[in-house]
Amino acid sequence: MSLKFRFAALLSFFVSLVLLLSFTSIYLLYYNYRQEEFYDRVAAEGNEFAEVVNEFKDEKKADEVKMLQGLHNNTLYNECLEILDSNFVVINSLPDSFTYKITPDLLQQLKKTNREQFTIADRQFVVLYKPETKNYVVSAGYDIGGLKRLSNLRIILLAVFITAVLLTIFFSFSFVRQLLKPLTKLSNQIKFINESQLSVRVEEAKGNDEIAQIGQNFNSLLERLNKAFESQKTFVHHASHELRTPLATMYSQTESALRKDLSTVEYKNLLISLKEDQLEMIELTNSLLLLSQYEKLNTSKDWPEIRIDEVIYDTISFSKKLFPFADISFTFEQVPDNEEDLILKGNETLLKSAFGNLIKNGYLYSTDKKINITVSHKQNIILIHFDNSGNEINSSFDELVTPFYRGENSTNIKGFGLGLAIVDRIVKLHHGETSYTYIDNKTNRFTIQLPNAIIE
């Protein structure tokens, strides 16, 4: 069942339900009003008859009573009137053949209310008790006019209801079709977009309603997907290129060695060269795996609180084992008054990897193998500066954190251009930012900003 049909069906159903309840209420209200109004008419006839009979008690005035009876014959359709005394003996009745016996239960009710009304076989009865004369008056009639009007009202309401329902269904489908027309158009456009057409954009509806927002959000989604696919293609292209180079080198060396008879020393040198290429491939593969892992990793709310200075000390200690000639210093720009200023929520292993990559880059690309690390605190933000001497990097920061991108100062230095990409991803996982600035005294500064645990 289509969404259009369901919307139209639901709208028609609820409107029809409201109409049905309204018309039913009108019918029931009129039905009760007609019934009560006719009971009052029947009671009025009974009172009038009792007054007339009481006025003409003298037998000499029997002619007047008969005349009155003749006048009453046309008052109500099938009208019947009866007066009984306290012993339930009929004083007068109209017509003479009409008799109604008052039951004991009815008598008990009359003593309390002096009036009881009920319906028997579509004829409405009213029984009155007259305390002043101790007489009982029974009047009955058939509301032929009211029932005919009630029947006509029923036919009119039914006809109006059916017509209204049909019109509601027609207008509901027309309204829903017009309402969902932009959505249908959007759906048809989306249908033809695939992975090779991510640059195509759907036509956005005018205005600021929900359908227009869907079009805008979908175009934003396509933009993000397009960037992700392009990044993925670039990543695969560069990864293939970087892996192809050492593999080709290893293959050519192996093939050359198989064609020649080499001495022991030459074989040893060949194996050393192959080992270097293998280590290079291992390093590249590990970097690719790390970057792939970090791209899929999301921020964890369960990360423990850690002190940033302790993480830096551990990273420096490990880095000195890898680079014994590195001169790494660590200072506080200003010693914090509260040790909580150095605490953040994070993953210690990831942060060590980020700091280690910056120390490695500082060691490889500096002119004096010195790396100065400075920590400061400002407005619930922990700032970590990694400074090393060297020429200015003439590349934007977005280029620096692009996988496999290498700056002009890396011409004679081995590497894959993945270190800063890994650093940037780890810092973003911690809701932080990474930036690069060049200081006048020929110092390259990479700064990491991390939120303090207070604002997490």
N, C-alpha and C positions, 0 to 999 in steps of 0.2 A: 504494500500500500504506500503510495507516494505521500510525501509531506504535504503537498498541495491538497490532496484529497482529504487527508486527516484534518488539516486546519479547517477546510470548508465544512467537513462533516461535523466537527466539534462545534463550530460557530453556529451551524444550522440547528444542531441538537439543543444547545443551550438557549438560543433565541426561541425555538419551538417550545422548550420546557417553560420558559417565562410566559409565553403567550398562553400555553395550556393552563398554567396556574392562575393567570390573570382572568381568563375567560371562565374557568371553573369557579373562581371566587365570585365573579359577577353573577353567575347563574345561581349559586347557592345563596348569595345575599338577597337576590330578588325572590328566590323561592321562599326563603324565611319571611321576607317582608310581605309577600302576597298572602302567605298563610296567616300571619298574625293580623294583617289588615282585614282578612275575611272573617277571622274569629271575632274581631271587634264588631263587624257588621252583623254577624249572627247574634252576638250578645245584644247589640242595639235593638234588633228586631224582637228579641225575647223581652227586653225591658219595655219596649213600646206596646207589645201585645199584652203584657201583664198590667200596664197602666190602663189600657183601654178596657180590658175585662174587669178590672177593679172598679172603674168608673161606671160601667153599665151592668152592675150586679142585679138590678131590678129586672124581674122577668118581663115587665111591661115594655122594657126597652130591648127586647130580643131582636127586633127588626134592625135596630142600629148595630147590634153586635154582628148580625149576619152581613150587614153592609160592610162593616169593618173587615170581616173575614174575606169578603170579596175583594176589597182593596189590597189585602195582603197576598192574594194569590200570585201576583206578578212581581212582588218585591224581590225575592230571591228565587233562583231556579231550584225547583223541587223543595221548596221551603216547607218545613214542618215545625209547628209550635204546640206546646202543651203546658198546662198549668196544673199542678197537683197541690192538695192541701197537706197539712202536717201528717195526716194519716195515709198519704200517698194515694188519695182518691182523686181522680181526674175531675177538675173543675171545668176546664174548657180545652179544646184541642182544635187544631187546624192543620190538616183536614180532620174530620171526625174519626177517620180510621186510624190516625196516628196514635200509637201508644208506646211509651218507653218506661221500663221499670228501673228504678234507681236501686242499685245494688248496695249492700251494707258497706263495702269498701269505699264506694263513691260517696256515700252518706258521711262517713268519717272524715273524708277530705273536705267536703262542703262545710262541715261545722268549723273547720279551721280557716278556709280561704274564701268561702261564700261563692266561689266560681271555679269551675273545672271545665277544661276543654280537651277534646280528643277527636280523632278521625276514625271512622268506621267505613270501610269500602268506599273511599274517596269522598264520603260525606262528612262534613265537619259539624261537630256537636259542641254546644255550650250549655252547661247546666248551672243555673243560678239559684241561690237561696236568698229569700227575702225575709230578713228577721222581723220587719215591721208587720208583715202579714203571715209569717211562718209558712209561706208557700214556696214551692219549687217550680222553677221555670225551665223548661227544656226547649231549646231551639236548635234547628239543624238546617243545613243547606248545602247545595253543591255549587262550587265556584267555577261554573263553566267558562265564564269570561276570563277569569284569572288563569285557569289552566290552559285556555287557548293562547293567551298572551305568553304564558310560560313556554308553551310548545313552539310558538313563533320565535321567541327569544333563543331557544335551544337551536333551532334551525339556522337562525342568523349567526349565532356565535360559531356554530360548526362550520358554516360556509366561510365566514371571515377567517376562522382559524386555518382551514385548509388553504385558502388563498394566500394568507400571510405566510404559511409554511413554504408553499411553492415559491413565493417571491423571495423569501429568506434564502432558500436553497440557491436560487438563481443568482441573487446578488452576492451571496457568500462566495460562490465559486468565481464570480467575476471579480470580486474584491481581492480574494486570495491570489487569483491568477495575476492581477495587476500588481499586488503587493510583492509577490515572489518573482516577478519578471526580472528585476536586476539580479536576484540570486540565481535564477536559471541561466541568465546570460553569463554570469560569473562562473557557474559550473561548466558551461560549454567551453569557456576559454581555458579553464584549468584542465579539462579533459585532454587537451592537445599538448600540454607541457610535459616534457620528459627530461631525463638527465642530460640530454644533448641540447636542450633549449632553455637552460636556466637563465639565460639573459633576456628571455621574453618576459614581458610584464602584462598583467591583466589590466583591463580598463577599470579605473576606479570610479565608482558612482559619485555623483555630486552630492554635497551636503555632508552632514556629520552623523548620520544615523548608523545603526548597527551594521547594515549591509556595506556601507561605505567604509566602515572601520575594518570589516572582514577583508575587503579588497586591499586596503592599505597594509594591514598586517600580513596578508599573504604575499604582497610584493616585498615587504621587509624580510619575510621568511625566505623568499627566492633569492634576495640579495645576499643573505647570510649563507644560504646553501651554495650559491654560486662562488662566493669567496672561499668556502670550505672545500669545494670540489677543486677549485683552481689551486688552492694551497696544497691539497692532497696530490694533485697531478704534479705540481712543482716539486713536492717532497719526494715523490716516487722517482721523478726524472733525475733529481740531484743524487738521491740515494743510489740509483742504478749506475749513474756516472761515477760516483765515488767508489763504489764497490768494483766497478769494471777495471779501474786503473790498477789497483794492487793485484787483482786476479790476472790481468794481462801481463803484468810484470813478472809474477810468479811463473806463469805459463811459459813465457819466453825464456826465462832463465832455466827452467826445467828442460825445455826442448833443446836449448843450446848445449846443456850439460850432457844430454843423452846422445848428441851427435859427436861429442868429443871424448877423448880419453883424458881425464883430468887427474892431476896429482892429488895426494891427500890434502895438501894445504889448499889447493883450489876447491876441492870438494867442501872443505871446512868453511872457506870463505863464502861458497855458494849457500851452504846451510845457514850461515849467519845472516846472509842477505835475505834468504827466505823467511827466517825467523822474524826479522824486522818487519817484513811485509805482513806476516801473519799477526804479529802484535798490532800493527796498524789496522788490520781488518778487525781484530778483536775489539780494539778501542772504538772503531767506527760502529761496529755492530752493537756494542754496549750502549753507546750514545744514542743510536737509533731506537733501541729498546726502551731506554730511559725516557726519551722524548715521547715515544708512543704511549708509554705508561702514564706519563704526566698529563697528556692530552685527554685521557679517558678518566683521570682521577678527579673527583669532586671534593670540595671542601668538607672536612669532617668537623662536626660540632663537638665530637668527643675527644678532640686533641687535648693533651694535658697542658698545664701551665709550665713554661720553661723560662730560664734566665738567658737572655741573649748573650751576655758576656761569657757565660760558661760554654755556650755553643761555639762562640768565636775562638775561645782558648783551645777547645778540643780540635777545632778545624785547623788552627795554626800548628798545633802539635803534629797532626797527621800530615799536613802539607810539608813540613820541614823534613819529614822522612822521605817524601817523594822528591823534594827539591832541596838537597842539603845546602846549596849555595845561596838559597833565597834569604834575604834580609827582611823579616816580617816584624813590624812593630804594631802595637795595639795601645791606644790611649783613649781616655774620655775627654771630650771637649769641655765638659763640666761634670764633675762628680755629682751624681743625683743625690738629693737629700733623702729620698725615699727609694728603697730597693724595689718597690713595686713598679717604679717607672721603667725597670729593665725586664719586666715579666710580660710575656705574651703567650697566647694559646697557639701551639703549632706542632709540627712534626719535626723532631730533632734531626732525624736522618736526612730529610729533604732539605732542611736549612743548611746542614753541613755540606750537602752536595752543591747547593747554590753558592755558598761562601767559598768552597774549595775551587769551583770553576773560576770565580773572580780572582782568587789568589793565583791560580795557575796562569790566567791571562795576564795578570800584572807581572808575573815573573817572566813569562815568555816575551812579552812585548815592551817591557821597560828597558831603558838604556843602562840602568845601574843595578838591576835585579832587586830593587827595594820596593816593598809594598807597605804602605802606611794605612792602618785601619783605625778609623775614629768613630766613636759612638756618641750621639747626643740625643736629648729628649726634648720634644717641643709639642705642647698641646695634645697630649695622649698619643703622640706618634714617635716611634723609635726610628732614628736616622742612623744608618751605617754607611760610612764613606770608605771606599777602596781607592786609594791614590797611588799612582805610579808615574814616574817621569817618562816622557816620550813626546813624539810629535802628535799634533791634533788629528783626530780621526774625522776625515771629511765625508762623513756619511750620516744620514739621519738615524735616529734611534730605532725607528721601525725597520730600517734595513739591517741594523746590527742584530736585532733579535729574530730576523728571518732565518730559518734553517738553511745551512750551507752557504750563507752569505759571508764573505770574507773581505775585510777592508784593505785599503792600499798598503797599510803598514804590515801586512801578513804575507808579503810576497815570498820571503825567504824562510818562513817559519811553517813547520808542518802543522796541520790542523784540518778540521772539517767544517768549521763554522756552525757548530751545534752548541757550544758552551753557553753563549749568552741566550740562546733560545730556551735552553733548559732552565737557566737562572730566571728568566722572565716568567716562565710558566709556573715555577715553584713559588715565586713571590706573589703572583696573582692568586694562586691557591690559598695564600694566607691573607688575602684581601689587601695586598700591598702594591707598591709601584716601584718600578726601576727606572732610573734616568741616567743620562750621561752629560757631563759638562767639562769644558776645557778651561783650566785656570791659567792665568797669565804667565806663571813661572814654569811653563811647559809641563804641566801636570794634567794627566787624564784622571778624571774622577767619575767613578760609577757609584751611584747612591741608591740604597735600598731603603724604602719607607715601609714600616710595618706597624699595624695598629697595636696599641697597648692592650693588655688583657682587661683593663678597666672598661673599655668601650666595646668589648666583644659581646 
